[in-house]
Amino acid sequence: MATARLDMKLDQVVKDKATKASALLNKRSLTEYIVQLVDEDATRVIAQHESTTVNDNVFDRFMLACENAPKPHKALLNAVEFTREKGIE
């Protein structure tokens, strides 16, 4: 059940096209159609921005760098401990 409201104004031509598309897709209402579009697009945008895809050669170089990384020095370990103590994430 929807609990939040979104009011918006749009160009009449855009509304007419959306109404027609909604009917062609047998949606119960223009609102149902718009909610579906917003949900699908928002999911896609969030996924795009919350993940990173790299070429195989870049990943291989990254993994090699991780495997050959030197042990952290005392200052870095102190910085990690400081952030934990302060609740910094």
N, C-alpha and C positions, 0 to 999 in steps of 0.2 A: 504494500500500500504506500503510495506516494505521500511524503510528509513535507517536502520542500516545494516552494513555488518559485518559478522563474518567469518574470514578465518581460516581454520584448516587443519591439516594434520593428517591422521590416517592410521593405518595398513591396507594393501590391503585386508586381510581376513575380517576385520571388515567392510570395505567399501562394499565388495562383499555381505556379509550377510545383511547389511542394504539395499543395492540395491534390493536384492531378496525380503526382507520383504516389502519394499516399493511397489514393483510390485504386490505382493500377496494381498496387501491391496488396490490396484487400486489407489495409489497416483499418482498425475500428475508428480511428480519428487522426487528425493531423498531429495532435499532441503525441499519440503513440508513435507515429512515424518519426517525429523530430527527436523524441526521447531515445529511440533506437539508434538514430544517426549519431547523436551526441555521445551516447554510451560507447558505441563501436569506435568512433573516432578518438574519443578520449583514451580508451584502452590502448589503441594503436600508438598514439602519441606518447603516452606514459611508457609503454614498452620500449619504444625507440630511444627515449631519453634515459631509461634506467638500465640499458644494456649496451655493451660495446662488442662489435664484431671486428676481428682483425684477420688479416691474411695469415695463412699457415706459417710463412717465413717470419713474420713479425712475432707470432706466438712462440715459435721455436727459439728465436733470439731472446725473448723475454724469459722463457723457462731456463735457458742456459744462464742468463744473468742471475736469476734467482738461485740456481744451484751453485753458482760460483761467488755468490755475494759474501763479503767478509762478515765476520761476527759483529754484532752491534757494539759500539764503544760505550764507555761508562756514561758519557753525556746523553747519548740517545736513550739508554736504559733509564736514566734519571728522568728524562722528559716523559717517557711512557708512564713511569710510576707517578709523576706529578699529575698527568692528565687523569689517571685512574682515581687518585685521591680527590681531585676536584670534580669528578663526575663528568669530565669532558669526553664527548664521544666523537 
